Structure formats: C-alpha cells, structure tokens
C-alpha cells in the first residue's frame, strides 16, 4: 500500500534544523553571537538545553548520554492530487488511508472526529469512485483511468479533512474535488502518477552532458496532504528539566510566525516546502 511519504527520522531531522535556525536567529538578534564558527554553533545552538532536550545530542557526539524527548511519526499520505479531465485536479484518498489516519488519531488520544469511511466497490473490471452528492460528473477520469461514480453524503469526512488543511475554504474545495477510490486503485494511482523529472549535468567547458550526468527525480505533486503525529515524554537530559508539555510547545512554537517546513532534498530550487497546520488534540 502506498502511504509512507517521509520517514519519521527525516521529519525529525527537518524539525531539528528548523529549531536550530530559530535558536540561531534569536541569539544573533540578542547579539550573543557576533562571530560564528563551527565550535560556537555546536556549543551555543546544537547543545543548548532547548535543542538537546527536545531532539537529543547533535550528530557526531562521541558519547550519547540521553535520548530526545520528542516522538515523531512518519509523515503519511492522506490526500493525493490527481489530474482530471473534468476539472483542474481531484483530491484522491481511499479507505485504507482513512482508517490508518483514524487509528493514528486514536493512538495519540484526544478529541478527534470519528466518521464513517466510504467503501468503493470495484466490480467486473470497473473501478468505482465515491464523490460528494453535489458533484456533477457521471463518469470520472483520473489521469487516463475511468471510474464509475457513486454519490454519497461526505460532509462529515470533508469537515474532518478540511480541519487538517491550511488551504483557504478547504471545505468548499473538497465539496468539488474530493474522490474516494478503492485501496487497489489508490495504490496504483499513487505509484504511477507522481511527477518524475529528468535532470542533466552540463560540462562547463564542452557544454555537453557529463558522463553519468543524467538522473531522474520523483517528487510529490503540489497540494498533497500529509499528516504526522507529535508526542513527547519529559526531558531526559540531566540538569535540564523540561516536561512533555513544554517539549511539544517548543516545537509547535516554531511555526507561529512562519508555518512552513522543508522536507527532503533540493531546498535551493524550491522543492519540499510544506505548509504546516498544527492541530492540537492532545489528551
């Protein structure tokens, strides 16, 4: 089943980088750092209590005396944007992705909504898609695949998904663009509809492609919806008391002014930037 978009370790590394950048900016603003070198960065930023307690000791430390207090799940795929012949794109999901989201919510605890999950039925070689009652399509085309349409009241599902999205008028957009397909159809679409771009490296002297300078990169399309869970324990670093609530608060506070997080590679060419919307439901 295609569902894992980014491992928890990668997400935690991105969060740590964001926290270190935030810490560095605060130190420079307060003129604590006038000259920055590698040793100063490690002492003042990476090993500061508010970084080391939350994320653990920095990479390369000879002796690891404690683990970080922050617990990060994998970033999982919930809505996948797919080109459609009848509209700009559709947000596609499936019962397995929705069940997994509900199970993750149950594990994290708190007041998460429970909704009835639609169940598309693929029969006799025909794939079925469930859409909101106001959708005008009789036949739905996703990429080159044709689906028969069944309309259902998806208002509770739309409300649940809209609560996770940073998009303006998310509920209204989902009323027009939400599609639920079977687990097998979703897996096939996700595995075969992600953008794959060819890249080359040019030799500066000959202006031709370097040997071995052709490669391909697969990315998630814009408007993909991912979710992840954050939880915490009390800090484990000796002499630096920080309870679980303060640990979570320090991470969520990173996105108060700039609600963005960069995941994966190619940051300098604009790849991997995600809008972040904290949904505080902790119990």
GUZAGU-410804 format. One line per 4 residues: number of its first residue (from 1); their letters; for each residue x, y, z of C-alpha. Coordinates in nm, 2 decimals. Layout:
N
NUM> a> X:Y:Z | ... $
***
This chain:
283
1> xxxx> 0.00:0.00:0.00 | 0.15:0.34:-0.10 | 0.12:0.56:0.20 | 0.45:0.65:0.36 $
5> xxxx> 0.57:0.98:0.21 | 0.85:1.07:0.45 | 1.01:0.87:0.74 | 0.98:0.99:1.09 $
9> xxxx> 1.36:1.02:1.12 | 1.37:1.26:0.82 | 1.08:1.47:0.96 | 1.26:1.48:1.30 $
13> xxxx> 1.58:1.60:1.13 | 1.39:1.87:0.94 | 1.23:1.98:1.27 | 1.57:1.99:1.44 $
17> xxxx> 1.71:2.20:1.16 | 1.42:2.44:1.19 | 1.47:2.46:1.57 | 1.84:2.53:1.53 $
21> xxxx> 1.77:2.81:1.27 | 1.52:2.96:1.51 | 1.77:2.94:1.80 | 2.05:3.09:1.59 $
25> xxxx> 1.83:3.38:1.48 | 1.73:3.45:1.84 | 2.10:3.45:1.96 | 2.21:3.68:1.68 $
29> xxxx> 1.92:3.92:1.75 | 2.03:3.94:2.11 | 2.39:3.98:2.00 | 2.50:3.67:2.18 $
33> xxxx> 2.68:3.56:1.86 | 2.89:3.82:1.69 | 3.13:3.58:1.52 | 3.00:3.24:1.43 $
37> xxxx> 3.23:2.94:1.39 | 3.16:2.56:1.39 | 3.25:2.53:1.76 | 3.04:2.82:1.86 $
41> xxxx> 2.75:2.68:1.66 | 2.78:2.34:1.84 | 2.81:2.49:2.19 | 2.55:2.76:2.17 $
45> xxxx> 2.30:2.61:1.93 | 2.31:2.23:1.89 | 2.39:2.16:2.26 | 2.17:2.42:2.41 $
49> xxxx> 1.92:2.28:2.65 | 1.61:2.37:2.44 | 1.75:2.18:2.14 | 1.93:1.89:2.31 $
53> xxxx> 1.65:1.81:2.55 | 1.39:1.80:2.27 | 1.59:1.63:1.99 | 1.88:1.46:2.17 $
57> xxxx> 2.25:1.53:2.14 | 2.38:1.65:1.80 | 2.52:1.41:1.54 | 2.88:1.33:1.58 $
61> xxxx> 2.88:1.34:1.96 | 3.12:1.08:2.10 | 2.91:0.98:2.39 | 2.53:0.99:2.38 $
65> xxxx> 2.40:1.02:2.74 | 2.03:1.07:2.68 | 1.77:1.05:2.40 | 1.55:1.33:2.28 $
69> xxxx> 1.21:1.38:2.44 | 1.02:1.44:2.11 | 0.85:1.15:1.94 | 0.77:1.19:1.57 $
73> xxxx> 0.57:0.96:1.35 | 0.62:0.91:0.98 | 0.45:1.17:0.75 | 0.17:0.97:0.59 $
77> xxxx> -0.02:1.03:0.27 | -0.39:1.12:0.32 | -0.49:1.32:0.01 | -0.32:1.29:-0.33 $
81> xxxx> -0.39:1.54:-0.61 | -0.45:1.38:-0.95 | -0.51:1.54:-1.28 | -0.87:1.50:-1.41 $
85> xxxx> -1.03:1.56:-1.75 | -1.33:1.72:-1.58 | -1.16:1.97:-1.35 | -0.81:2.10:-1.27 $
89> xxxx> -0.74:1.81:-1.03 | -0.91:1.59:-0.77 | -0.80:1.51:-0.42 | -0.80:1.14:-0.40 $
93> xxxx> -0.80:0.91:-0.10 | -0.90:0.56:-0.01 | -1.05:0.36:0.29 | -0.71:0.22:0.40 $
97> xxxx> -0.56:0.57:0.42 | -0.86:0.70:0.62 | -0.86:0.40:0.85 | -0.49:0.45:0.92 $
101> xxxx> -0.55:0.82:1.00 | -0.82:0.73:1.24 | -0.60:0.46:1.41 | -0.32:0.71:1.44 $
105> xxxx> -0.56:0.96:1.60 | -0.68:0.70:1.84 | -0.33:0.62:1.95 | -0.24:0.99:2.00 $
109> xxxx> -0.56:1.03:2.20 | -0.77:1.35:2.23 | -1.09:1.47:2.07 | -1.06:1.35:1.71 $
113> xxxx> -1.37:1.32:1.50 | -1.49:0.97:1.41 | -1.65:0.94:1.06 | -1.80:0.66:0.86 $
117> xxxx> -1.55:0.57:0.59 | -1.69:0.53:0.24 | -1.64:0.19:0.07 | -1.60:0.20:-0.31 $
121> xxxx> -1.67:-0.13:-0.49 | -1.47:-0.23:-0.79 | -1.66:-0.50:-0.98 | -1.63:-0.68:-1.32 $
125> xxxx> -1.32:-0.49:-1.41 | -1.48:-0.15:-1.35 | -1.34:0.09:-1.09 | -1.58:0.29:-0.87 $
129> xxxx> -1.52:0.64:-0.72 | -1.73:0.79:-0.44 | -1.78:1.17:-0.47 | -1.99:1.43:-0.28 $
133> xxxx> -2.36:1.45:-0.36 | -2.32:1.78:-0.54 | -2.06:1.65:-0.78 | -2.18:1.68:-1.15 $
137> xxxx> -1.98:1.40:-1.30 | -2.14:1.07:-1.42 | -1.80:0.93:-1.53 | -1.48:1.04:-1.37 $
141> xxxx> -1.14:1.04:-1.54 | -0.83:1.04:-1.32 | -0.52:1.06:-1.54 | -0.60:0.80:-1.81 $
145> xxxx> -0.82:0.59:-1.58 | -1.20:0.59:-1.60 | -1.42:0.55:-1.29 | -1.79:0.50:-1.25 $
149> xxxx> -1.93:0.75:-1.00 | -2.14:0.69:-0.68 | -2.26:0.99:-0.49 | -2.27:0.99:-0.11 $
153> xxxx> -2.30:1.24:0.17 | -1.94:1.30:0.26 | -2.00:1.61:0.47 | -1.85:1.46:0.79 $
157> xxxx> -1.55:1.33:0.61 | -1.50:1.67:0.44 | -1.52:1.85:0.77 | -1.26:1.62:0.92 $
161> xxxx> -1.02:1.66:0.62 | -1.07:2.04:0.60 | -0.97:2.08:0.96 | -0.62:1.94:0.86 $
165> xxxx> -0.57:2.17:0.56 | -0.41:2.52:0.55 | -0.59:2.59:0.23 | -0.84:2.88:0.23 $
169> xxxx> -1.20:2.75:0.20 | -1.08:2.39:0.22 | -1.43:2.25:0.28 | -1.57:2.42:-0.03 $
173> xxxx> -1.29:2.30:-0.24 | -1.33:1.94:-0.11 | -1.70:1.95:-0.19 | -1.59:1.99:-0.56 $
177> xxxx> -1.27:1.79:-0.57 | -1.28:1.50:-0.31 | -1.28:1.15:-0.45 | -1.26:0.82:-0.26 $
181> xxxx> -1.14:0.52:-0.46 | -1.06:0.16:-0.36 | -0.74:0.07:-0.19 | -0.60:-0.10:-0.50 $
185> xxxx> -0.69:0.19:-0.73 | -0.53:0.44:-0.49 | -0.21:0.23:-0.47 | -0.19:0.22:-0.85 $
189> xxxx> -0.26:0.59:-0.89 | 0.00:0.69:-0.63 | 0.27:0.46:-0.77 | 0.22:0.57:-1.13 $
193> xxxx> 0.11:0.94:-1.11 | 0.39:1.11:-0.92 | 0.59:1.36:-1.12 | 0.92:1.21:-1.25 $
197> xxxx> 1.16:1.47:-1.39 | 1.48:1.41:-1.58 | 1.79:1.62:-1.49 | 2.13:1.66:-1.65 $
201> xxxx> 2.46:1.80:-1.55 | 2.64:2.00:-1.82 | 3.02:2.02:-1.85 | 3.11:2.39:-1.83 $
205> xxxx> 3.39:2.35:-2.10 | 3.23:2.13:-2.36 | 2.86:2.23:-2.29 | 2.77:1.87:-2.32 $
209> xxxx> 2.62:1.63:-2.06 | 2.88:1.50:-1.82 | 2.94:1.12:-1.81 | 2.68:0.98:-1.57 $
213> xxxx> 2.52:1.32:-1.56 | 2.16:1.20:-1.63 | 1.93:1.12:-1.35 | 1.56:1.12:-1.26 $
217> xxxx> 1.39:1.26:-0.95 | 1.04:1.15:-0.83 | 0.85:1.41:-0.62 | 0.51:1.46:-0.46 $
221> xxxx> 0.29:1.70:-0.65 | 0.18:2.03:-0.50 | -0.14:2.02:-0.30 | -0.05:1.68:-0.15 $
225> xxxx> -0.19:1.64:0.21 | 0.04:1.47:0.46 | -0.01:1.42:0.83 | 0.21:1.32:1.12 $
229> xxxx> 0.18:1.28:1.49 | 0.39:1.45:1.76 | 0.41:1.34:2.12 | 0.67:1.38:2.39 $
233> xxxx> 0.80:1.25:2.72 | 0.96:1.45:2.99 | 1.31:1.56:2.91 | 1.59:1.31:2.99 $
237> xxxx> 1.89:1.55:2.99 | 2.04:1.57:3.34 | 2.02:1.92:3.49 | 1.77:2.05:3.22 $
241> xxxx> 1.42:2.00:3.34 | 1.15:2.02:3.07 | 0.82:1.84:3.09 | 0.64:1.68:2.80 $
245> xxxx> 0.40:1.98:2.75 | 0.69:2.22:2.73 | 0.87:1.99:2.48 | 0.57:1.99:2.25 $
249> xxxx> 0.51:2.36:2.30 | 0.87:2.44:2.19 | 0.82:2.25:1.86 | 0.48:2.39:1.78 $
253> xxxx> 0.61:2.74:1.86 | 0.85:2.71:1.57 | 0.55:2.76:1.33 | 0.38:3.06:1.49 $
257> xxxx> 0.52:3.32:1.26 | 0.64:3.11:0.97 | 0.42:2.80:0.93 | 0.64:2.62:0.68 $
261> xxxx> 0.87:2.32:0.69 | 1.12:2.19:0.42 | 1.14:1.81:0.38 | 1.38:1.62:0.16 $
265> xxxx> 1.64:1.75:-0.08 | 1.67:2.03:-0.34 | 1.57:2.30:-0.09 | 1.76:2.56:-0.30 $
269> xxxx> 1.54:2.50:-0.60 | 1.21:2.52:-0.41 | 1.14:2.15:-0.35 | 0.99:2.00:-0.04 $
273> xxxx> 0.83:2.32:0.11 | 0.52:2.22:0.31 | 0.26:2.44:0.48 | 0.22:2.34:0.84 $
277> xxxx> -0.10:2.35:1.03 | -0.08:2.22:1.40 | -0.40:2.05:1.51 | -0.37:2.03:1.89 $
281> xxx> -0.59:1.75:2.00 | -0.37:1.60:2.28 | -0.54:1.42:2.56 $
***
